[in-house]
Amino acid sequence: MTKIAVIYYSATGTVHELATQIAAGAEAEGAEVRLRRVKELAPAEAIASNAGWQQHVEEVHPKVAEASIDDLEWADGIALGSPTRFGLPAAQLKQFIDQAGPLWGKGALASKAATPFTSASTTHGGHESTALAIANTFYHWGSIVVPLGYTSEAAAGTGTPYGISALTGPLSDETIAAAKAQGARLATIAAKLAA
Ligand SMILES: Cc1cc2nc3c(=O)[nH]c(=O)nc-3n(C[C@H](O)[C@H](O)[C@H](O)COP(=O)(O)O)c2cc1C
């Protein structure tokens, strides 16, 4: 069975929703999926200052296991997601990525399928730069970057070829369909690479 790790950071839930849909798409393709959130690093005062953030920590964190660097080694295919933070991925995801040095050093991430996803609060405020910044890591790992492209009707509808992205808040039906398509595509390509 193809193994897919969907690993993300989310403060207020939008990236979590995208991750859930990517995971569902990979599962529908027959993959075994680990949906994992990276460790929250923000101080409790910062979290408490934002009701949506606090609620996400209290209600969603207990339902999703924390990501371990072993999840990257386990997986045949990896999806990494983060909110856009000043046009870049959040530090929480970067901190997780920065623990992958030993895996990178032994070539354990080379030739795995890998795909990025993100969310932002504005239409032109950094979706693409964040997706591409996450993908920069995949190049260093020697992974095979899996873009969403315009590879399905759903993907073409959202017009996010680098990886699914969404505006803050509940996902549209079109975004859900494209996120599922990205998960399915990741699983399909990961299976071929692992074969
Ligand atoms: C410190 C910080 C920086 C942000 N920078 C951007 C940005 O550059 N562009 C943008 O459109 N939204 C920006 N946002 C908004 C988030 O990207 C957006 O709300 C995202 O949907 C949150 O995802 P989440 O609900 O998974 O946490 C920023 C938010 C924070 C807290």
The ligand as a MOL file (V3000), in Angstrom:
LIG
                    3D

  0  0  0     0  0            999 V3000
M  V30 BEGIN CTAB
M  V30 COUNTS 31 33 0 0 0
M  V30 BEGIN ATOM
M  V30 1 C 2.0450 36.8220 11.0490 0
M  V30 2 C 1.0840 36.5940 9.9210 0
M  V30 3 C 1.4760 36.9080 8.6430 0
M  V30 4 C 0.5870 36.7440 7.5830 0
M  V30 5 N 0.9930 37.0650 6.3190 0
M  V30 6 C 0.1180 36.9820 5.2970 0
M  V30 7 C 0.5000 37.3360 3.9730 0
M  V30 8 O 1.6570 37.6520 3.6940 0
M  V30 9 N -0.4510 37.3150 3.0060 0
M  V30 10 C -1.7310 36.9490 3.2630 0
M  V30 11 O -2.5560 36.9880 2.3530 0
M  V30 12 N -2.1230 36.5310 4.4940 0
M  V30 13 C -1.2140 36.5330 5.5050 0
M  V30 14 N -1.5870 36.1190 6.7540 0
M  V30 15 C -2.8940 35.4840 6.9330 0
M  V30 16 C -2.8380 33.9540 6.9000 0
M  V30 17 O -1.9880 33.4810 5.8860 0
M  V30 18 C -4.2260 33.4040 6.6230 0
M  V30 19 O -5.1250 33.8660 7.5930 0
M  V30 20 C -4.2590 31.8670 6.5410 0
M  V30 21 O -5.4720 31.5030 5.8940 0
M  V30 22 C -4.2500 31.2180 7.9210 0
M  V30 23 O -4.2690 29.8230 7.7900 0
M  V30 24 P -4.7440 28.9160 9.0180 0
M  V30 25 O -6.2200 29.2220 9.2160 0
M  V30 26 O -4.5060 27.5190 8.5780 0
M  V30 27 O -3.9130 29.3110 10.1820 0
M  V30 28 C -0.7130 36.2510 7.8150 0
M  V30 29 C -1.0960 35.9170 9.1290 0
M  V30 30 C -0.2050 36.0870 10.1660 0
M  V30 31 C -0.6380 35.7210 11.5580 0
M  V30 END ATOM
M  V30 BEGIN BOND
M  V30 1 1 1 2
M  V30 2 1 2 3
M  V30 3 2 2 30
M  V30 4 2 3 4
M  V30 5 1 4 5
M  V30 6 1 4 28
M  V30 7 2 5 6
M  V30 8 1 6 7
M  V30 9 1 6 13
M  V30 10 2 7 8
M  V30 11 1 7 9
M  V30 12 1 9 10
M  V30 13 2 10 11
M  V30 14 1 10 12
M  V30 15 2 12 13
M  V30 16 1 13 14
M  V30 17 1 14 15
M  V30 18 1 14 28
M  V30 19 1 15 16
M  V30 20 1 16 17
M  V30 21 1 16 18
M  V30 22 1 18 19
M  V30 23 1 18 20
M  V30 24 1 20 21
M  V30 25 1 20 22
M  V30 26 1 22 23
M  V30 27 1 23 24
M  V30 28 2 24 25
M  V30 29 1 24 26
M  V30 30 1 24 27
M  V30 31 2 28 29
M  V30 32 1 29 30
M  V30 33 1 30 31
M  V30 END BOND
M  V30 END CTAB
M  END
